């Protein structure tokens, strides 16, 4: 299975703790698309950066709209998104200087 980022957008300062949004695509090794997860988020939390897959707030709790049952796959998705954020944020910082 291949995991790729279909779109990745850094957010501006007005977005609060939200740093980026992305669509993640899972495909078979032959390239045939299997699943697209829309609106995954990279967030700056108290403990540092983390990835949040799509969810909605119900009262004081969040209901996850996407649940990855395979923990290894979930870790690969999150690692890919955090790596892309570091890469894109670094490029943006390089342009400012």
C-alpha positions in Angstrom: 0.0 0.0 0.0 1.2 3.5 -0.8 0.4 6.5 1.3 0.6 10.0 -0.3 -0.3 13.5 0.4 -2.8 14.8 -2.2 -2.8 18.4 -1.0 -1.0 20.2 1.8 -1.7 23.7 2.9 0.1 25.7 5.6 -2.1 28.0 7.6 -1.5 31.6 8.7 -1.2 33.1 12.2 -5.0 33.8 12.3 -5.6 30.0 12.4 -4.6 29.8 16.1 -3.0 26.4 16.9 -3.8 25.0 13.5 -0.5 24.8 11.4 -1.6 22.9 8.3 -4.3 20.9 6.6 -3.9 18.0 4.2 -5.7 15.3 2.2 -4.0 11.9 2.5 -4.5 9.3 -0.2 -4.0 5.5 0.3 -3.5 3.5 -2.8 -2.7 -0.1 -3.8 0.9 -0.7 -4.9 -0.3 -0.7 -8.5 -1.5 2.9 -8.1 -5.3 2.2 -7.9 -6.8 4.5 -5.3 -8.2 3.0 -2.2 -9.2 5.8 0.2 -8.8 9.5 0.6 -8.8 11.1 4.1 -9.8 14.8 3.7 -8.9 17.6 6.1 -6.3 15.9 8.3 -4.7 18.6 10.5 -1.3 19.4 11.9 -1.8 21.2 15.3 0.6 22.9 17.7 -0.4 21.6 21.1 1.0 22.1 24.6 3.3 19.1 24.1 4.3 20.0 20.5 3.1 19.2 17.1 0.5 16.4 16.5 -1.8 15.2 13.8 -5.5 15.1 14.1 -7.5 13.0 11.6 -11.0 14.4 10.8 -13.3 14.7 13.8 -16.3 16.8 15.0 -16.9 18.3 18.4 -20.0 17.0 20.3 -20.3 18.9 23.5 -17.0 18.8 25.2 -15.8 15.7 23.4 -14.5 15.0 19.9 -16.0 12.3 17.7 -13.4 10.8 15.3 -14.8 10.5 11.8 -11.9 8.4 10.6 -10.6 5.6 12.8 -7.5 3.8 11.6 -7.7 0.4 13.2 -4.1 -0.6 12.2 -1.8 1.3 14.6 1.2 0.9 12.3 -0.7 2.5 9.4 -1.9 5.3 11.6 1.7 6.0 12.7 2.9 6.0 9.1 0.2 8.6 8.1 1.0 10.8 11.0 4.7 10.6 10.5 4.3 11.5 6.8 2.2 14.5 7.6 4.5 15.8 10.3 7.5 15.3 8.0 5.7 17.3 5.3 4.9 20.1 7.7 8.5 20.4 8.8 9.6 20.4 5.1 7.0 23.0 4.0 7.5 25.2 7.1 11.3 25.2 6.5 10.8 26.3 2.9 8.6 29.1 4.0 11.1 30.2 6.6 13.9 30.1 4.1 11.9 32.4 1.7 11.4 35.0 4.5 15.1 35.4 5.2 
